[in-house]
Amino acid sequence: QELRAVSRLDGPLQGQAGIFLFDENVKAVGNDYDITGATLTDTTISRQKNNAEAVFGSLEYTFMPQLKVRAGVRYTNDHKVFDVPYAKTADGTPLPLSGPLSKSANASNVSWDISPSWQVQPDTNVYVRVATGFRAPSFGAPTGTQAIQVAQSEKNTSYEAGFKSELFERRASVAFDVFYYDVQHQQLTAVGGSSNQTALINAAHTKGKGAELDFE
């Protein structure tokens, strides 16, 4: 559920603020099979409860008719509990899982963005945007004798610059931008390896860059 209030004021300053509430309760069943894929070897039932709350706000100020600057901030608090109430082989024998069958993770983060835009012509705007993002820790269900896996929080910083323009008496529009991003501790799933298992891991950094062109 998200609730927000948006201003409609006379003058150069506009803004909005709100709250975000999230609640989730998920149960999943996982079956493992032998190398042929024909014989069931074990079954696990996992359950995850997640609740998160956030408050956010942003302001936009028009310094002159051609120049606007928008900035926003968001505080997020996330809490997860993951447990395995059932983990047995096909004949009903409990699996020898290493580690506890229940884990929790808490995370909080402040993310922000800022974006100035400049109207260089009546039908052409250029802009720059810098923003940060956040993903709370994830869990990996146990496989074989592997215990519950917990990943670190994921954080992202992105940069973007571009322009948007309308052409031919607004019968056409074109947009172009270049971007760069750096994700710290990206949460990934690694499959296979010598034990043929699924592992939840964090990459140290994931970096990307590119360009986009859109014409209508």
N, C-alpha and C positions, 0 to 999 in steps of 0.2 A: 504494500500500500504506500502510495506517495501522495503527499499533500504539499501544495506550494501556493505562495502568494506572489503576484506579479504587479508591479507598480505601473500606473498610467498617470504620471505627473507632468505638469507643465514645467518646462525647463530642460536643462542639458543632462540631468542625472536621472537614470532609471535603474531599477534593480528587481531582484526576486530572491526569495528565500523559501526553504521548505524542509521537510523531514521525510525520511524513507524508513520503512519497517518491513522486515522480511522474516518469514518463519517457514521451515521445511522439515518434513519427517518422511524419510525414504527407506524402504526395505528392499534388498536385492538378494537374489539367489544365484550362486555361481557353481557350476558343475565342471569338474576336471575329468578328462578322459585319457586313456592310455595312448601310446604313439600311433595306434591304428585308427583312433577316433571312434571305435566301436564299443569299447567297454568303459563304463563309468567307474572312476576310481574314488572320487570323494565329492562331497557337497558342503558348501559353506553358505550360511545365511548372515548377511551383514545389515546393519542399520545405522543410518546417520541422521542426527538431529542438528539443525543449523538455525541460528537466529542472528540477525544483524540489524543494526540501527545506524542511521547516518543523518547528519544535518548539513545543509549546504546553503550557499548564497552566492550571488554575483551582482556586480555593479557595472553599468555602462555609462560612460561620460562622453558627451559630445563637446570637444574643445573648440571646434569650429565646424561649419557645415560639411567640410570635406574630411574631417579627422574624428574618428571615434576610437575609444579604447575600452575593451571589456576585460574584466578580471573576475575569477571565481575561486572559491575554496570549498572543500568538502572534508568533513571528519567522519570516519567510518569505524565502527566497532563490530567485530565479528567473533562469534563463539560457535564451535562445532564439537560434537561428541560422536565418536564412531565406536561401535562395539560389534562383536561377533557372538551372538547367542547360540549358534549351532555350527559345528565344524566336525564332520565325521566321514569316515570312509564308506564305501558302498555297503559294507556289511555291518555298519553301525558302530565301528570302533572309533573313539575320539581321535582326532588328528593331533600329533605331537607338535603343536605350534610353539614356536619360541616367542617369549615375551607375553605381556598381558593381552587379554582379549577385549580391552576397552582403552581408548585413548581420547584425549581432548586437546583442542588447540584454540588459543585466543590470540587475536591480533587487532591492532588499531592502527590507523594511518590518516595522515593529512595529505590530501592531494589538491592540486591547484592548476589553474591555467590562466594565460594572459594573451590577448589578441588585439593588436591595433590594426585598424583598416583605414585606407586613404583613398578618397575618390579623386583620381587623377583627371578623369573626364566625366561628363554627365552620365555616361553609360559604362564606365570602366572603374573597377575597384581593385586595389592591390591590398594584400594582407599578409601578416606574419602571425603564427601561433606557436606558443610553447606550452606544453601540457604534461602533467604527470598522471599516472594511473596506478592501480593497486589490485591485486588478487590475493585473497586470504589463503592460508594453507589448505591443501587438499590431502585426502587420505587415499591409500591404496589398500584394497582388500587383501587378506592373506591368501597366498597360493602355495600348495604343497605344505612344507613346514615353515614357510616364511611368515613372519609376524606382520602385524599391521604396520603399514608404511605411512610416514608423515612428511610432507614436503614443506619447505620454507615458504614464507610469503613472497609474492612476485611483485616487482615494481617496474614501472615503465616510464621513460622520459622520451617525449617525441617533439620534433621540430618540423614546421611546415611553413612554406612561403609560396604565394601564388597570386593569380589575378583572375577576375571574372569580368566578362564584357558582353554587352548586347550589341548586335550588328543588324544592318539592313532594316532600320526602323523597327527593331525588336522582333523581327521575324526569325532571327538566329541568335544563339548564345554560345559562347566558348569559355571554357575554364581550364586553367593549367596550373599545376603546382609541383613542387619538388619537396621531398620529405626525407627525414632521417629519424630512426628510433633506436633506443638501447634498452633492452629488457634485462634486468638483474634477477638472477635466480629463477629463470623461466621454468615452470613445472612441465615436465615431459614424462611420457610413458615409454620405457624401453622394453622391447619384446624380444625374447629368444635367449641367446647366450648359451653357455655350456650347460646350464640347468633348465633351459627352455621354460623360463618363468617370465612373468610380467613384473617390472620394477618401476616404482615411482621415483624420479630423480629430479634434481635441479641443475640446470646449466648455469655456469658462472655468468655468462653474458650472451645475449642474442642481439645482433646488430643488423639493421636493414636500412636500405636507402633506395629511392626510386623516384619516378616522375609519373604524373597522370595527366591525360588530356581528354577532355570531354567536349563534344560539339553536338549541338542540337539545332 
